[in-house]
Amino acid sequence: MEFDGVRVHGESGQPVLLLPGGAEACDGFFPGLVEGLVADPGCRVIVHDRPGTGASADDGALAEAASHLSALIDRLGLGPVVVVGQSLGGAVAVLLAREHPEQVAGLVLLDPTPIDDPRTCAGLERAMGVLGSISTVPVLRSVFPRVVHAAVVRSARRQELRPDCEAAFVRTGDLDAPMLAKAVRGITALAKGVRGADLPRLPSVVVTADRKPDSAMRRSHERLAAAFGGRVECWPGATHSVHLDHPDETLATVRDLVARVGRE
């Protein structure tokens, strides 16, 4: 089913909403996940670019993301959904669950942006703002995209990713820095309002990258998992792009969560 920039893959089963990281387009962001979930256990997978991201022609802000997605779920008549969000998409998933818990059946957060950590979010917002500004400087406008793309290609080759995952990783090198800067704008203010006590108890898994246990990201992920009543997963060698360097584990984790939702 496809209409108004929304595609729903699959005819029946638990609805699953995919939220990509950054300002990336959803189509192709999670290699093998859509097809895998439709085939087994038989899900309806929602592919959509919220305003201000991907191929969406509509302007939008991060602060409006949860209300937009709630309205989308209502319009589709597919709630409550299992939400799979990576990076900034994971942060949006947290906001959706907090503001519209009746719309969310479960969560799989893939190395989510630490939306409960204002200090880290402030650093991210500043960095993305600087990146967005630099990319528009006339002398750098043509050079910057080539440098970023080349760096991403080298990184993809070092990781020896599955071919479809390598292609997805390389696409992230076609960075629209101003769009990304706008996509994270306001995240610091939002983070100041996120408290664990306000989050609903939901079937949930937070997958964290293989980094130091005392890192700010890891501590945030542990807090989020505890607040939702879920668990933390960490796979050896996993990077921020965990859905690309561990695609089979990602699919298995989402399938397990969907099965758990079906039992509850």
Secondary structure, DSSP 8 states (H G I E B T S, - for coil): -EETTEEEESSSS-EEEEE-STT--STTTSTTHHHHHHHTT--EEEEE--TTSTT--S---GGGHHHHHHHHHHHHT--SEEEEEETHHHHHHHHHHHH-GGGEEEEEEES---TT-HHHHHHHHHHHHHHHHHTTSHHHHTHHHHHHHHHHHHHHHHHT--HHHHHHHHHTTS--HHHHHHHHTTHHHHHHT--GGGS---SEEEE--S--TTSHHHHHHHHHHHHHT-EEE--TT--TTHHHHSHHHHHHHHHHHHHHHHH-
